[in-house]
Amino acid sequence: MEEPKTLFEHLAQARNITVEEMRAIIAARIEAGMNDPDPEKRASWERIPRAGEIPTPEEWLRYAVERLEAEGRGDLLRWYKIF
């Protein structure tokens, strides 16, 4: 079996689903967060830089990685062994 090249491929392979299905799951979670009734939770999702109204899975991932690195938690990224 070929090694996954991206985090989305890694997550999809671990769940035995397609990358498109994994992206759809992440997109649904992003949309749920953007529409959360809790204003604090919604505000945290609103901070994600994005080109459109709702962040894409790639925009969310870029933001998450940048936050982890800025907070000195880049070690958590090494756990996946794909970065």
N, C-alpha and C positions, 0 to 999 in steps of 0.2 A: 504494500500500500504506500502510495506517495505521501511524503510529509506535507502537512498543510503549510501554505505560504503566508496566509494572513490570519489575523485573529478570528475573523468571520469563518474562514475555512476550518480553523482549529475547533471552534465552538460547534460548528455544524457537524464535523466529523465525530466529535465526542458524543453528540446527541443522535447520530445516525440520521441526519436530515440534510437537505440541500442547503447550499449557501443562501439561495433565494428565500427559503423558509426561515433561516436564521435571521436574515435581514428583516423579514416581515415581522418576526417576533420582537426584535429590537425596536423597529419602527412603531409597533403597537404600544410598547412600553414607553417610548418617548412621547407619543401622542397622549397616553394616559397621564403621564407626568405633567405635560403642558396644560392639561385640563383638570388637574387635581383640585378638589374643592378647598384644600388647605393652602392659603395664600403664601405661606413660607415655602412649602414644597414647590408650588408653581413658580415662585420667584427664582428658586435655584435652577429650575429647568430653563427659565427665561434668560439666564446668564449665558447660556451656550451660544457662541457666535454661529450665525447661520445665514445662508443666502436667502432662504424663503421663510415662510411663516413657521414651519416646524423643522427642527434640525433633522438632517438625514442621519442614518446610522454612522456614516463616515465622519460627519461633523461632530456627533456625540463622542465617538471614539477619540478623535483628535483632541477635543476639549478634555476628556477624561485623562488621557495620557499627559497632556500639558500640565494639568492640575497636579497629578501625582508627582511629576518631575519637579514642579515648582515647590511642592511641599516636602521635597526630599524623600519621597516614597517610591522612587524609580525602581527600587528593589522588588516591589510587587510585580512590576512588568516582567522581570526576569523569570518569574515563576512559570510563565507560559512558554518560555524558551523560543519565542518567535520574534522577539524584538532585538 
